[in-house]
Structures are given as C-alpha cells and as structure tokens.
Amino acid sequence: MDGYRSLAQHMNRVAQTDWSEKTARSRFESFMAAYRKAKRQSPHNLPLVFQRVDVLFGTNGDVQNIFRLESLGQKVKESRPSLVSKKKHETVLQDLLMANTEVKIKVASGEQKSQELTTPNTNDHALNIESQRLAVKQEELKLKQSELLTRHEENRQKLRAEVLTRLVEAGKSPAEVREYLAIMDAVDNPSSTRP
C-alpha cells in the first residue's frame, strides 16, 4: 500500500488533485490495464508513454532499443541502462504518473459526459433544489394571497348584504340604497372612482 500512498501524495503535490490511496490504486490499475491492452493489440507499435512502461517490464535488449527516448518526442543518443541517471528514472516515473492521469481522464471522459447529462454536479444540484424550494414557497404565497382575497371578498359581500338589510329595515328608498352602496364600492375600490 505504500506505493499507492506515494503515488497519491505525488499526484496531490504535482497535479493539485485530492487522491486517496484507493484512488491512486484505481488509477494505476486502470493505466496498467490500458498498457496491457495496448501491448496485446500492437506490441511493436506502442504509444510513447506505454513504451516507457514496456522498458520497465522488458528484457535488457528491449531496454537498449527503447531507452533512446529521453522525454516525449525527443530522440537522444543510445545509452545503456546501467548509465541511466536517477534523474531520467524520475522523469520516466513522472511521465508515467502524468500519463496515468491522462489515460484515466480519457477513459473517464465518456463516463463523465454521460454523468453530466444525467446528474448535475453538486453546486448545480444544490442550486436546483434551492430553486425548486423557492418555487414551492412562491406557490404557497400565491395560494395564501388568493385565500386572503377570497376572504376579503366574502367579508365585503357580507357587509354589503348587512348594510342593505339595515337600509331596507330603516325604510330607505331604492335610490338612497344605491347611493350607500356606491359609497361602499368607492371605499372598497378607490382607484375605480378617481377621474
């Protein structure tokens, strides 16, 4: 497990990631699976990053042929494995680690795109929930407002009926009753009586 821990620490430091040992193991195993698949499909035409891995697992003859490449795309003089410096090994390791990340990203890109279509990320999900909560709250407020308007109209109609009853009991003429009702309507709807 120390190797995976070291890989995780290195990637966290170099690539600003947040890998755990479990993540490092998963990424390494995915990379190695991709290497084995490439090796099976075309052992003599491996991508450069897999050639570097192949050097680690190959025989000495393979090492002399493949170790001509010091870094990606740069050809240098042929060197023997015994003369390869620690710096070159570190470069190979760093390239492998970065390639591991690249391979994992390429493999996961299709999965990530499909996940993005089906499940929004955490921030979008939280915003979506908050938006839905606010929409529900807005609907509740509309219903309460509607209830208040309904109650207000019922109370207005009751008051109007009560005033009408009292006016009739008091012996007021229909013209006087209309005047009182017009005054009540003007009080209830002041904007409709303005010129």
C-alpha positions as CSV (number, residue, x, y, z in Angstrom):
1,M,0.0,0.0,0.0
2,D,3.0,2.4,0.5
3,G,3.4,2.6,-3.3
4,Y,-0.2,3.7,-3.7
5,R,0.2,6.2,-0.9
6,S,3.4,7.6,-2.5
7,L,1.6,7.8,-5.9
8,A,-1.4,9.6,-4.2
9,Q,0.9,12.1,-2.4
10,H,2.9,12.8,-5.6
11,M,-0.2,13.4,-7.7
12,N,-1.7,15.6,-4.9
13,R,1.5,17.6,-4.9
14,V,2.2,17.8,-8.6
15,A,-1.3,17.9,-10.2
16,Q,-3.1,19.6,-7.4
17,T,-5.5,16.7,-7.0
18,D,-7.1,15.1,-4.0
19,W,-6.2,11.5,-4.4
20,S,-6.6,8.9,-1.7
21,E,-4.7,5.6,-1.7
22,K,-7.8,3.9,-3.1
23,T,-8.0,6.5,-5.9
24,A,-4.3,6.0,-6.7
25,R,-4.7,2.3,-6.8
26,S,-7.7,2.5,-9.1
27,R,-5.9,4.9,-11.5
28,F,-2.7,2.8,-11.5
29,E,-4.7,-0.4,-12.2
30,S,-6.6,1.4,-15.0
31,F,-3.4,2.6,-16.5
32,M,-1.8,-0.8,-16.3
33,A,-4.9,-2.4,-17.9
34,A,-4.7,0.1,-20.7
35,Y,-1.0,-0.7,-21.1
36,R,-1.6,-4.5,-21.2
37,K,-4.4,-4.0,-23.8
38,A,-2.2,-1.8,-26.0
39,K,0.6,-4.4,-25.6
40,R,-1.7,-7.2,-26.7
41,Q,-3.1,-5.3,-29.7
42,S,0.1,-3.9,-31.1
43,P,3.3,-4.9,-29.2
44,H,5.6,-3.3,-31.7
45,N,3.7,0.0,-32.1
46,L,3.1,1.2,-28.6
47,P,2.4,4.8,-27.8
48,L,5.4,6.5,-26.2
49,V,4.0,6.5,-22.7
50,F,3.5,2.8,-22.9
51,Q,6.9,2.3,-24.4
52,R,8.3,3.7,-21.1
53,V,6.3,1.2,-19.1
54,D,7.4,-1.5,-21.5
55,V,11.0,-0.7,-20.7
56,L,10.4,-1.4,-17.1
57,F,9.0,-4.8,-17.8
58,G,11.1,-5.7,-20.9
59,T,14.4,-7.6,-21.3
60,N,17.8,-5.9,-21.4
61,G,17.7,-6.0,-25.2
62,D,14.4,-4.2,-25.3
63,V,15.7,-1.6,-22.8
64,Q,18.6,-0.7,-25.1
65,N,16.3,-0.2,-28.1
66,I,13.5,1.6,-26.3
67,F,15.5,3.8,-24.0
68,R,16.6,6.0,-26.9
69,L,13.8,8.4,-25.9
70,E,14.6,10.6,-23.0
71,S,11.3,12.5,-22.9
72,L,8.2,12.7,-25.1
73,G,9.2,13.2,-28.7
74,Q,12.9,13.9,-28.2
75,K,15.4,11.4,-29.6
76,V,18.8,11.2,-28.0
77,K,21.9,9.0,-28.4
78,E,21.5,5.4,-27.5
79,S,22.5,4.8,-23.9
80,R,22.9,1.7,-21.7
81,P,20.5,1.1,-18.9
82,S,23.4,1.0,-16.4
83,L,24.3,4.6,-17.3
84,V,20.8,5.9,-16.9
85,S,20.8,8.5,-14.2
86,K,18.4,8.8,-11.3
87,K,17.1,12.0,-12.9
88,K,16.0,10.0,-16.0
89,H,14.2,7.4,-13.8
90,E,12.4,10.3,-12.1
91,T,11.4,11.7,-15.4
92,V,10.1,8.3,-16.5
93,L,8.2,8.0,-13.3
94,Q,6.7,11.4,-13.6
95,D,5.8,10.8,-17.2
96,L,4.1,7.5,-16.2
97,L,2.2,9.3,-13.4
98,M,1.0,12.0,-15.7
99,A,0.2,9.6,-18.4
100,N,-1.8,7.6,-15.9
101,T,-3.8,10.7,-15.2
102,E,-4.3,11.4,-18.9
103,V,-5.4,7.8,-19.6
104,K,-7.8,7.9,-16.7
105,I,-9.2,11.2,-17.9
106,K,-9.6,9.9,-21.5
107,V,-11.3,6.8,-20.2
108,A,-13.5,8.7,-17.8
109,S,-14.4,11.5,-20.2
110,G,-17.2,9.5,-21.8
111,E,-18.4,8.4,-18.5
112,Q,-18.2,12.0,-17.1
113,K,-20.1,13.4,-20.1
114,S,-22.9,10.9,-19.6
115,Q,-23.0,11.6,-15.9
116,E,-23.1,15.3,-16.6
117,L,-26.2,14.7,-18.7
118,T,-27.9,12.6,-16.1
119,T,-26.7,14.1,-12.8
120,P,-25.7,17.7,-12.3
121,N,-22.6,18.5,-10.2
122,T,-23.0,19.3,-6.5
123,N,-23.3,23.1,-6.9
124,D,-25.9,22.8,-9.8
125,H,-27.8,20.2,-7.8
126,A,-27.9,22.5,-4.7
127,L,-29.0,25.4,-6.8
128,N,-31.7,23.3,-8.5
129,I,-33.0,22.2,-5.1
130,E,-33.0,25.8,-3.8
131,S,-34.8,27.0,-7.0
132,Q,-37.4,24.3,-6.5
133,R,-37.8,25.2,-2.9
134,L,-38.3,28.9,-3.8
135,A,-40.8,28.0,-6.5
136,V,-42.8,26.0,-3.9
137,K,-42.6,28.9,-1.5
138,Q,-43.8,31.3,-4.2
139,E,-46.8,29.0,-5.0
140,E,-47.7,28.9,-1.3
141,L,-47.6,32.7,-1.1
142,K,-49.8,32.9,-4.2
143,L,-52.3,30.5,-2.6
144,K,-52.3,32.5,0.7
145,Q,-52.8,35.7,-1.3
146,S,-55.7,34.1,-3.2
147,E,-57.2,32.9,0.1
148,L,-57.0,36.4,1.6
149,L,-58.6,37.9,-1.5
150,T,-61.4,35.4,-1.3
151,R,-62.0,36.0,2.4
152,H,-61.9,39.8,1.8
153,E,-64.5,39.5,-1.0
154,E,-66.7,37.2,1.2
155,N,-66.4,39.8,4.1
156,R,-67.2,42.6,1.7
157,Q,-70.3,40.8,0.4
158,K,-71.5,40.0,3.9
159,L,-71.0,43.6,5.0
160,R,-72.8,44.8,1.8
161,A,-75.7,42.4,2.5
162,E,-75.9,43.5,6.1
163,V,-75.9,47.2,5.2
164,L,-78.5,46.5,2.5
165,T,-80.7,44.7,5.1
166,R,-80.4,47.5,7.6
167,L,-81.2,50.2,5.0
168,V,-84.3,48.3,3.9
169,E,-85.3,47.9,7.5
170,A,-84.8,51.6,8.0
171,G,-87.2,52.3,5.2
172,K,-84.7,53.8,2.8
173,S,-85.8,54.2,-0.9
174,P,-84.0,52.3,-3.6
175,A,-82.2,55.5,-4.8
176,E,-80.8,56.0,-1.3
177,V,-79.8,52.4,-1.0
178,R,-77.9,52.7,-4.4
179,E,-76.1,55.8,-3.0
180,Y,-75.0,54.0,0.1
181,L,-73.8,51.0,-2.0
182,A,-72.0,53.4,-4.3
183,I,-70.2,54.9,-1.3
184,M,-69.2,51.5,-0.1
185,D,-67.9,50.5,-3.5
186,A,-65.9,53.7,-3.7
187,V,-64.3,52.9,-0.3
188,D,-63.5,49.3,-1.3
189,N,-62.2,50.3,-4.8
190,P,-60.8,53.9,-4.5
191,S,-58.9,53.6,-7.8
192,S,-62.1,53.0,-9.8
193,T,-63.8,56.2,-8.7
194,R,-60.9,58.5,-9.5
195,P,-61.3,60.6,-12.7
